[in-house]
Amino acid sequence: MAGNMRVSFDLDEVLFVSPKTHKTEPELKFPFNKIFKERLRLGTPDLINTLQNMGIEVWVYTSSYRSEGYIKGLFRQYGVKFDSIVNAQRHQREVQGDRKEIYPQKMPNKYRISLHIDDESVFVSYGKEYGFSVFQLNAQDDEWAEKIIDRVKQIQRRDALLEAKRQEEREKAKKD
């Protein structure tokens, strides 16, 4: 497969959820529960570690202004280390810059992200418009991690087929 596959997760309503509406990981122990008030969707650490064990880069892509240090610190408590983090500040600097055209708050394709997981349907539309793949996740769903892994495997199969086809075309071009 050409290059590492990248998957990014939004934070709010995707990885950070309310225990009133979603099953969550156990609350962090004192004093960390006073520093990091967000609660993780149940299964988040396992899913991220599984994806990384499959050789996939896992990123955070959030429109929030939480610092990279804060995000890393929170997830470190759950044994999770992201490959990269794009927050609102980094997106503004690296993607929007001083362009006249206003881009969506997230542009996963600018970072060669193969699949972005988000709760907002507007990003599904942006994905169609700007050419990136989005898996929409919002409601409580006990199967959410399996669905994401299935989607990742679909994309890997598609990419492998495309790469095989390109290779075939290169071989054919050499012969001609």
C-alpha positions as CSV (number, residue, x, y, z in Angstrom):
1,M,0.0,0.0,0.0
2,A,1.4,3.4,-1.0
3,G,2.0,5.6,2.1
4,N,0.5,5.2,5.5
5,M,-3.3,5.5,5.8
6,R,-4.3,8.3,8.1
7,V,-7.6,8.5,10.1
8,S,-8.6,11.6,12.0
9,F,-11.1,12.1,14.8
10,D,-13.1,15.2,15.8
11,L,-13.2,15.6,19.6
12,D,-16.5,17.1,20.7
13,E,-19.5,14.7,20.4
14,V,-17.2,12.1,18.8
15,L,-14.4,11.2,21.3
16,F,-15.6,13.6,24.0
17,V,-19.2,12.8,24.9
18,S,-21.6,13.3,27.8
19,P,-22.2,10.5,30.2
20,K,-25.8,11.5,30.2
21,T,-26.2,10.5,26.5
22,H,-23.3,8.1,25.9
23,K,-21.5,5.2,27.5
24,T,-18.1,6.5,28.6
25,E,-14.7,5.3,29.8
26,P,-14.3,5.5,33.6
27,E,-13.6,9.0,34.9
28,L,-10.0,9.8,35.5
29,K,-8.7,9.6,39.1
30,F,-8.1,12.7,41.2
31,P,-6.4,15.1,40.5
32,F,-6.6,14.4,36.7
33,N,-10.4,14.5,36.7
34,K,-10.2,18.1,37.9
35,I,-7.7,19.1,35.1
36,F,-9.4,17.0,32.3
37,K,-13.2,17.3,32.7
38,E,-14.0,15.7,29.3
39,R,-15.3,12.1,29.2
40,L,-14.2,9.7,26.5
41,R,-16.7,7.6,24.5
42,L,-16.5,4.0,25.7
43,G,-14.0,2.1,23.6
44,T,-11.9,5.1,22.4
45,P,-8.5,4.0,23.7
46,D,-9.0,0.4,22.4
47,L,-10.1,1.7,19.0
48,I,-7.2,4.1,18.6
49,N,-4.6,1.5,19.7
50,T,-6.2,-1.1,17.4
51,L,-5.9,1.3,14.4
52,Q,-2.3,2.1,15.2
53,N,-1.5,-1.6,15.6
54,M,-3.0,-2.0,12.0
55,G,-0.3,0.4,10.9
56,I,-2.6,3.4,10.6
57,E,-1.7,6.9,11.7
58,V,-4.4,8.3,14.0
59,W,-4.8,12.1,14.2
60,V,-7.1,14.5,16.0
61,Y,-8.6,17.1,13.7
62,T,-10.8,19.5,15.8
63,S,-12.1,23.0,15.3
64,S,-11.7,23.6,19.0
65,Y,-9.0,25.8,20.4
66,R,-7.8,23.3,23.0
67,S,-4.0,23.3,23.0
68,E,-2.0,20.3,21.6
69,G,-0.5,19.9,25.1
70,Y,-3.9,19.7,26.8
71,I,-5.1,17.1,24.2
72,K,-1.9,15.0,24.5
73,G,-2.1,15.2,28.3
74,L,-5.7,14.1,28.5
75,F,-5.2,11.1,26.2
76,R,-1.9,10.1,27.8
77,Q,-4.0,9.3,30.9
78,Y,-5.8,6.7,28.8
79,G,-2.6,5.2,27.3
80,V,-3.3,6.9,23.9
81,K,-0.7,8.8,21.8
82,F,-1.9,10.5,18.6
83,D,0.4,10.7,15.5
84,S,-0.6,14.3,15.0
85,I,-3.1,16.9,16.2
86,V,-4.7,19.7,14.2
87,N,-6.6,22.2,16.3
88,A,-8.2,25.4,15.3
89,Q,-5.0,27.4,15.6
90,R,-3.0,25.0,13.4
91,H,-5.8,24.7,10.8
92,Q,-6.0,28.5,10.6
93,R,-2.2,28.8,10.1
94,E,-1.6,25.9,7.7
95,V,-4.9,25.5,5.8
96,Q,-6.8,28.8,5.8
97,G,-3.7,31.1,6.0
98,D,-4.4,34.4,4.2
99,R,-6.6,32.8,1.4
100,K,-9.6,34.8,0.3
101,E,-11.8,31.8,-0.1
102,I,-13.1,30.7,3.3
103,Y,-12.5,27.0,3.8
104,P,-14.5,24.7,6.0
105,Q,-13.3,24.4,9.7
106,K,-11.7,21.1,8.7
107,M,-10.0,20.0,5.5
108,P,-8.7,16.5,6.1
109,N,-7.4,16.2,2.5
110,K,-4.9,19.0,3.1
111,Y,-3.2,16.6,5.5
112,R,-3.6,13.5,3.3
113,I,-6.1,12.0,5.8
114,S,-7.9,9.0,4.2
115,L,-10.9,9.1,6.6
116,H,-12.2,11.7,9.0
117,I,-14.7,10.8,11.8
118,D,-17.0,13.6,12.7
119,D,-20.5,14.1,14.3
120,E,-21.6,17.0,12.0
121,S,-23.4,16.2,8.8
122,V,-22.1,19.4,7.3
123,F,-18.7,17.7,7.1
124,V,-20.2,14.9,5.1
125,S,-21.4,17.5,2.5
126,Y,-18.0,19.2,2.6
127,G,-16.4,15.9,2.0
128,K,-18.4,15.5,-1.2
129,E,-17.6,19.0,-2.2
130,Y,-13.9,19.1,-1.4
131,G,-13.0,15.4,-2.0
132,F,-12.5,13.9,1.5
133,S,-14.0,10.8,3.1
134,V,-16.1,11.3,6.3
135,F,-17.7,8.8,8.6
136,Q,-20.5,10.4,10.5
137,L,-20.8,9.4,14.2
138,N,-22.9,11.1,16.8
139,A,-25.5,9.0,18.6
140,Q,-24.6,6.4,21.2
141,D,-23.7,3.2,19.3
142,D,-22.2,0.1,20.8
143,E,-20.9,-0.9,17.4
144,W,-19.2,2.4,16.6
145,A,-15.6,1.0,16.8
146,E,-16.3,-2.0,14.6
147,K,-18.1,0.2,12.0
148,I,-15.0,2.5,11.8
149,I,-12.6,-0.5,11.5
150,D,-14.9,-1.9,8.7
151,R,-14.8,1.5,6.9
152,V,-11.0,1.7,7.2
153,K,-10.7,-1.8,5.7
154,Q,-13.0,-0.8,2.8
155,I,-10.7,2.2,2.1
156,Q,-7.6,0.0,2.4
157,R,-9.1,-2.5,-0.1
158,R,-10.1,0.3,-2.5
159,D,-6.6,1.9,-2.3
160,A,-4.9,-1.4,-2.8
161,L,-7.0,-2.1,-6.0
162,L,-6.3,1.4,-7.3
163,E,-2.6,1.0,-6.7
164,A,-2.6,-2.5,-8.4
165,K,-4.4,-0.9,-11.4
166,R,-1.9,2.0,-11.6
167,Q,1.0,-0.6,-11.4
168,E,-0.6,-2.6,-14.2
169,E,-0.9,0.6,-16.3
170,R,2.8,1.4,-15.6
171,E,3.9,-2.1,-16.7
172,K,1.7,-1.8,-19.8
173,A,3.2,1.6,-20.6
174,K,6.7,0.2,-20.3
175,K,5.9,-2.6,-22.9
176,D,4.3,-0.2,-25.4
